[in-house]
Structure formats: C-alpha cells, structure tokens
Amino acid sequence: MKKLKELWMHNNRLTQLPWDIKELKLHELDVRGNDGLGVAARLFVGKELRELEGWLSEFEFGSDKQDSIKVMLVGEGTFPAPSPFPPSSPTH
C-alpha cells in the first residue's frame, strides 16, 4: 500500500471516511457519489487532500480547531448533516 497513489471509492455507500486514509500518501482520493458523506463526497487532489488529512488528524487527536472544522464541514443548523468522519478514532 506504500506505493498506492490514487484511491477511487466513488459511487459506493460510504457514510464515513476511514481514519487510515491520512496514513496513505495518496495523490488523489475520489469519494464522489457517496451521498452519505454529504459535503465530503468529492474528489480530493493535492492541497485539498492534504487539508483532509489535517482535518482527520485534528478529529483524531482533538484540538481547539475541532469545533471550527466541524462547523465548516457540517454547518450549524438545527438539523445538521451527519459527519463524514467516524465518531471516535480507533485505539492502537
């Protein structure tokens, strides 16, 4: 998996992005067509992919930025869309 550069998981039934994505050194991640991901159901390339990896790290380790990132991804409405990220990180 170290040489994996592109990961296409489009048009599936994903509802969460796996935490391990940030550990892969991808150049492209395609999760378009996964309605369960909400706004995160898109093509991540270059800078956007690095930002996604950073967001996943923020959610995994927790920080002051966590709430801001959550608002950016899912909004502040009374009926927010479900988060595309897992509720908690796996334990190692």
ZAKOLKOL-480945 format. One record per atom (N, C-alpha, C, CB): residue in one letter; residue number from 1; x, y, z. Coordinates in Angstrom, 1 decimal, m for minus. Glycine has a CB too. Layout:
N
A_NUM_X_Y_Z
...
//
This chain:
92
M_1_0.8_m1.2_0.0
M_1_0.0_0.0_0.0
M_1_0.9_1.3_0.0
M_1_m0.9_0.0_1.2
K_2_2.1_1.1_0.2
K_2_3.0_2.3_0.3
K_2_3.1_3.0_m1.1
K_2_4.4_1.9_0.8
K_3_2.9_2.3_m2.1
K_3_3.0_2.8_m3.5
K_3_1.7_3.3_m4.0
K_3_3.7_1.8_m4.4
L_4_0.6_3.1_m3.3
L_4_m0.7_3.5_m3.7
L_4_m0.8_5.0_m3.8
L_4_m1.8_3.0_m2.8
K_5_m1.1_5.5_m5.0
K_5_m1.2_7.0_m5.2
K_5_m2.6_7.5_m5.4
K_5_m0.4_7.3_m6.5
E_6_m3.5_6.6_m6.0
E_6_m4.9_7.0_m6.2
E_6_m5.8_6.0_m5.6
E_6_m5.1_7.1_m7.8
L_7_m6.8_6.5_m4.9
L_7_m7.8_5.6_m4.4
L_7_m9.2_6.1_m4.8
L_7_m7.7_5.6_m2.8
W_8_m9.9_5.3_m5.5
W_8_m11.2_5.7_m6.0
W_8_m12.3_4.9_m5.3
W_8_m11.3_5.5_m7.6
M_9_m13.1_5.5_m4.5
M_9_m14.2_4.8_m3.8
M_9_m15.5_5.5_m4.2
M_9_m13.9_4.8_m2.3
H_10_m15.6_6.0_m5.4
H_10_m16.8_6.7_m5.8
H_10_m18.0_5.7_m6.1
H_10_m16.5_7.5_m7.1
N_11_m19.2_6.3_m5.9
N_11_m20.4_5.6_m6.1
N_11_m20.6_4.3_m5.3
N_11_m20.5_5.2_m7.6
N_12_m20.3_4.5_m4.0
N_12_m20.5_3.4_m3.1
N_12_m21.5_3.9_m2.0
N_12_m19.2_3.0_m2.3
R_13_m21.6_3.3_m0.9
R_13_m22.5_3.7_0.1
R_13_m21.7_4.1_1.4
R_13_m23.5_2.5_0.5
L_14_m20.7_4.8_1.2
L_14_m19.9_5.3_2.3
L_14_m20.6_6.3_3.2
L_14_m18.5_5.9_1.9
T_15_m20.5_6.2_4.5
T_15_m21.1_7.2_5.3
T_15_m20.0_7.9_6.2
T_15_m22.2_6.6_6.2
Q_16_m18.8_7.3_6.2
Q_16_m17.7_7.8_6.9
Q_16_m16.4_7.6_6.1
Q_16_m17.6_7.2_8.3
L_17_m15.5_8.5_6.3
L_17_m14.2_8.3_5.7
L_17_m13.3_7.6_6.7
L_17_m13.5_9.7_5.4
P_18_m12.6_6.5_6.3
P_18_m11.7_5.8_7.2
P_18_m10.6_6.7_7.7
P_18_m11.2_4.5_6.6
W_19_m10.2_6.5_9.0
W_19_m9.1_7.3_9.6
W_19_m7.8_7.0_8.9
W_19_m9.0_7.0_11.1
D_20_m7.6_5.8_8.4
D_20_m6.4_5.3_7.9
D_20_m6.0_6.0_6.5
D_20_m6.4_3.9_7.6
I_21_m7.0_6.7_5.9
I_21_m6.7_7.4_4.7
I_21_m5.5_8.4_4.9
I_21_m7.9_8.2_4.2
K_22_m5.4_9.0_6.0
K_22_m4.4_10.0_6.2
K_22_m3.0_9.3_6.3
K_22_m4.6_10.8_7.5
E_23_m2.9_8.1_6.6
E_23_m1.7_7.3_6.6
E_23_m1.1_6.9_5.3
E_23_m1.8_6.1_7.5
L_24_m2.0_6.9_4.3
L_24_m1.6_6.6_2.9
L_24_m1.1_7.9_2.3
L_24_m2.8_6.0_2.1
K_25_m0.1_7.8_1.5
K_25_0.5_9.0_0.9
K_25_m0.1_9.2_m0.5
K_25_2.0_9.0_0.8
L_26_m1.4_9.4_m0.5
L_26_m2.2_9.5_m1.8
L_26_m1.9_10.8_m2.5
L_26_m3.7_9.3_m1.6
H_27_m2.1_10.8_m3.8
H_27_m2.1_12.0_m4.6
H_27_m3.6_12.3_m5.0
H_27_m1.3_11.7_m5.9
E_28_m4.5_11.3_m4.9
E_28_m5.9_11.6_m5.3
E_28_m6.8_10.6_m4.5
E_28_m6.1_11.4_m6.8
L_29_m7.9_11.2_m4.0
L_29_m8.9_10.4_m3.3
L_29_m10.2_10.8_m3.9
L_29_m8.9_10.6_m1.8
D_30_m11.0_9.8_m4.5
D_30_m12.2_10.1_m5.1
D_30_m13.3_9.4_m4.4
D_30_m12.2_9.7_m6.6
V_31_m14.2_10.2_m3.7
V_31_m15.3_9.6_m2.9
V_31_m16.6_10.3_m3.4
V_31_m15.1_9.9_m1.4
R_32_m16.6_10.8_m4.7
R_32_m17.8_11.3_m5.3
R_32_m18.9_10.2_m5.4
R_32_m17.6_11.9_m6.6
G_33_m20.1_10.6_m5.3
G_33_m21.2_9.7_m5.5
G_33_m21.6_8.9_m4.2
G_33_m20.9_8.7_m6.6
N_34_m21.0_9.3_m3.1
N_34_m21.3_8.7_m1.8
N_34_m22.2_9.7_m1.0
N_34_m20.0_8.3_m1.0
D_35_m23.5_9.6_m1.3
D_35_m24.3_10.6_m0.7
D_35_m24.3_10.7_0.9
D_35_m25.8_10.4_m1.1
G_36_m23.9_9.6_1.5
G_36_m23.9_9.5_2.9
G_36_m22.7_10.4_3.5
G_36_m23.7_8.1_3.4
L_37_m21.8_10.8_2.7
L_37_m20.7_11.6_3.1
L_37_m21.0_13.1_3.1
L_37_m19.5_11.4_2.3
G_38_m22.2_13.5_2.5
G_38_m22.6_14.9_2.5
G_38_m21.6_15.7_1.7
G_38_m22.7_15.4_3.9
V_39_m21.1_16.8_2.2
V_39_m20.2_17.7_1.5
V_39_m18.9_17.1_1.3
V_39_m20.1_19.0_2.3
A_40_m18.5_16.1_2.0
A_40_m17.2_15.5_1.8
A_40_m17.2_14.5_0.6
A_40_m16.8_14.7_3.1
A_41_m18.3_14.3_0.0
A_41_m18.4_13.4_m1.2
A_41_m17.9_14.1_m2.4
A_41_m19.9_12.9_m1.4
R_42_m16.6_14.1_m2.6
R_42_m16.0_14.9_m3.7
R_42_m14.6_14.3_m4.0
R_42_m15.9_16.4_m3.4
L_43_m14.0_14.9_m5.0
L_43_m12.6_14.5_m5.4
L_43_m11.6_15.3_m4.6
L_43_m12.4_14.7_m6.9
F_44_m10.7_14.7_m3.9
F_44_m9.7_15.4_m3.2
F_44_m8.4_15.2_m3.9
F_44_m9.6_14.9_m1.7
V_45_m7.7_16.3_m4.3
V_45_m6.4_16.2_m5.0
V_45_m5.5_17.3_m4.4
V_45_m6.6_16.4_m6.6
G_46_m4.2_17.0_m4.3
G_46_m3.3_18.0_m3.9
G_46_m3.5_18.6_m2.6
G_46_m3.2_19.0_m5.0
K_47_m3.7_20.0_m2.6
K_47_m3.9_20.7_m1.4
K_47_m5.1_20.3_m0.6
K_47_m3.9_22.2_m1.7
E_48_m6.2_20.1_m1.3
E_48_m7.4_19.6_m0.7
E_48_m7.2_18.3_0.1
E_48_m8.6_19.5_m1.7
L_49_m6.5_17.4_m0.5
L_49_m6.2_16.1_0.1
L_49_m5.4_16.3_1.4
L_49_m5.5_15.2_m0.9
R_50_m4.4_17.2_1.3
R_50_m3.5_17.4_2.5
R_50_m4.4_18.1_3.6
R_50_m2.3_18.4_2.1
E_51_m5.3_19.0_3.2
E_51_m6.2_19.6_4.2
E_51_m7.1_18.5_4.8
E_51_m7.1_20.7_3.6
L_52_m7.6_17.6_4.0
L_52_m8.4_16.5_4.6
L_52_m7.7_15.7_5.6
L_52_m9.0_15.6_3.4
E_53_m6.4_15.4_5.3
E_53_m5.6_14.6_6.2
E_53_m5.4_15.4_7.5
E_53_m4.2_14.3_5.5
G_54_m5.2_16.7_7.4
G_54_m5.1_17.5_8.6
G_54_m6.3_17.5_9.4
G_54_m4.7_18.9_8.2
W_55_m7.5_17.6_8.7
W_55_m8.8_17.6_9.5
W_55_m8.9_16.3_10.2
W_55_m9.9_17.8_8.5
L_56_m8.6_15.2_9.5
L_56_m8.7_13.9_10.1
L_56_m7.8_13.8_11.4
L_56_m8.4_12.7_9.2
S_57_m6.6_14.3_11.3
S_57_m5.7_14.3_12.4
S_57_m6.3_15.2_13.6
S_57_m4.3_14.8_12.0
E_58_m6.9_16.3_13.2
E_58_m7.5_17.2_14.2
E_58_m8.6_16.4_15.0
E_58_m8.0_18.5_13.6
F_59_m9.4_15.7_14.2
F_59_m10.5_15.0_14.9
F_59_m10.0_13.8_15.7
F_59_m11.5_14.5_13.8
E_60_m8.9_13.2_15.2
E_60_m8.4_12.0_16.0
E_60_m7.8_12.5_17.3
E_60_m7.4_11.3_15.1
F_61_m7.0_13.5_17.2
F_61_m6.2_13.9_18.4
F_61_m6.9_15.0_19.2
F_61_m4.9_14.4_18.0
G_62_m7.9_15.7_18.7
G_62_m8.6_16.7_19.3
G_62_m7.8_18.0_19.4
G_62_m9.0_16.3_20.7
S_63_m8.5_19.1_19.3
S_63_m7.8_20.4_19.4
S_63_m8.9_21.5_19.5
S_63_m6.9_20.7_18.2
D_64_m8.4_22.8_19.7
D_64_m9.3_23.9_19.7
D_64_m10.0_24.1_18.4
D_64_m8.6_25.2_20.2
K_65_m9.3_23.7_17.3
K_65_m9.9_23.9_16.0
K_65_m11.0_22.9_15.6
K_65_m8.8_23.7_15.0
Q_66_m11.2_21.9_16.4
Q_66_m12.2_20.8_16.1
Q_66_m13.6_21.4_15.9
Q_66_m12.2_19.8_17.3
D_67_m14.0_22.3_16.7
D_67_m15.4_22.8_16.5
D_67_m15.5_23.6_15.3
D_67_m15.8_23.6_17.7
S_68_m14.5_24.4_15.0
S_68_m14.5_25.2_13.8
S_68_m14.5_24.3_12.5
S_68_m13.2_26.1_13.7
I_69_m13.7_23.3_12.5
I_69_m13.7_22.4_11.4
I_69_m15.1_21.7_11.2
I_69_m12.6_21.3_11.6
K_70_m15.6_21.3_12.3
K_70_m17.0_20.6_12.3
K_70_m18.0_21.6_11.7
K_70_m17.4_20.2_13.7
V_71_m18.0_22.8_12.1
V_71_m18.9_23.8_11.5
V_71_m18.7_24.0_10.0
V_71_m18.8_25.2_12.3
M_72_m17.4_24.0_9.6
M_72_m17.1_24.2_8.2
M_72_m17.7_23.0_7.4
M_72_m15.6_24.3_8.0
L_73_m17.6_21.8_7.9
L_73_m18.0_20.6_7.2
L_73_m19.5_20.3_7.3
L_73_m17.3_19.4_7.8
V_74_m20.1_20.5_8.4
V_74_m21.5_20.1_8.5
V_74_m22.5_21.2_8.8
V_74_m21.6_19.1_9.6
G_75_m22.0_22.4_9.1
G_75_m22.8_23.5_9.4
G_75_m23.3_23.6_10.8
G_75_m24.0_23.5_8.5
E_76_m24.1_24.7_11.1
E_76_m24.5_24.9_12.5
E_76_m26.0_24.8_12.6
E_76_m24.1_26.3_12.9
G_77_m26.7_24.4_11.6
G_77_m28.2_24.3_11.6
G_77_m28.7_23.5_12.7
G_77_m28.7_23.9_10.3
T_78_m30.0_23.5_13.0
T_78_m30.7_22.7_14.0
T_78_m30.7_21.2_13.6
T_78_m32.0_23.2_14.3
F_79_m30.6_21.0_12.3
F_79_m30.7_19.6_11.8
F_79_m29.4_19.4_10.9
F_79_m32.0_19.4_10.9
P_80_m28.2_19.4_11.5
P_80_m27.0_19.3_10.7
P_80_m26.9_17.9_10.0
P_80_m25.8_19.5_11.6
A_81_m26.2_17.9_8.9
A_81_m26.0_16.7_8.2
A_81_m25.0_15.8_9.1
A_81_m25.3_16.9_6.8
P_82_m25.1_14.5_9.0
P_82_m24.2_13.7_9.7
P_82_m22.8_13.9_9.3
P_82_m24.6_12.2_9.6
S_83_m21.9_13.8_10.2
S_83_m20.5_14.0_9.9
S_83_m19.9_12.8_9.1
S_83_m19.6_14.1_11.2
P_84_m19.1_13.1_8.1
P_84_m18.5_12.0_7.3
P_84_m17.4_11.3_8.0
P_84_m18.0_12.5_6.0
F_85_m17.0_11.8_9.2
F_85_m15.9_11.3_10.0
F_85_m16.4_10.3_11.0
F_85_m15.0_12.4_10.6
P_86_m15.6_9.3_11.4
P_86_m16.1_8.4_12.4
P_86_m16.2_9.1_13.7
P_86_m15.0_7.2_12.5
P_87_m17.1_8.6_14.6
P_87_m17.3_9.3_15.9
P_87_m16.1_9.3_16.8
P_87_m18.5_8.6_16.6
S_88_m15.2_8.3_16.7
S_88_m14.0_8.3_17.5
S_88_m13.0_7.5_16.8
S_88_m14.3_7.6_18.9
S_89_m11.7_7.8_17.1
S_89_m10.6_7.2_16.4
S_89_m10.4_5.8_17.0
S_89_m9.3_8.0_16.6
P_90_m9.8_4.9_16.2
P_90_m9.5_3.5_16.7
P_90_m8.4_3.6_17.7
P_90_m9.2_2.6_15.5
T_91_m8.4_2.6_18.6
T_91_m7.3_2.6_19.5
T_91_m6.2_1.6_19.0
T_91_m7.8_2.1_20.9
H_92_m5.0_2.0_19.2
H_92_m3.9_1.1_18.8
H_92_m3.2_0.5_19.9
H_92_m2.9_1.9_17.9
//
